[in-house]
Amino acid sequence: MLPCPGCNNPLTQFPIERSDVDLMSCDGCQGVFLNRPGEELENVDNATFDELVEAYGTEYPI
């Protein structure tokens, strides 16, 4: 499990069905991040979690 770059809490991982990018969320600071292989976590601004789920087609945390 990866730590949140904002508050160091564990991130919840959501696999994105339509790409090899993972969606990560933090329950501590409510941050949402994209995890691309070989890159640092990318913070997602101005998007609700539900919008990301709809856009990327994932529903269940692993």
Protein Blocks (a to p, Z undefined) as FASTA:
>chain_A
ZZdfklopacdddddfkbcbdcdddfklopacdddehiacdddehiafklmmmmnopabd
ZZ
